[in-house]
Amino acid sequence: MRWRPRMRYFLLTANAFIVLLPVGAIVFLRLWDTHLVRVTEERLIAESSVLAAMWRQRIAPAAPPADTPAPAASLAEGYQILPPPG
């Protein structure tokens, strides 16, 4: 006589599949999300490096020399600090 699995094994297998499929999907999607965040961060870092290099080549040479005073220091000389109201 040939052995046939019982109905409870079929139901156990179906229920295990129903439970494990969403759990596996959640794990996969969390890993995929982490991967996408890492790739996006790498691309943004690469883009910022390119922009920094362009800034150094085009804008930095036109900047004033380092021995000139900062604009904030020269602007603050013309203002008077008022006492608090009260």
Helices and strands as residue ranges (DSSP letters): H 7-58, G 60-62, H 71-76
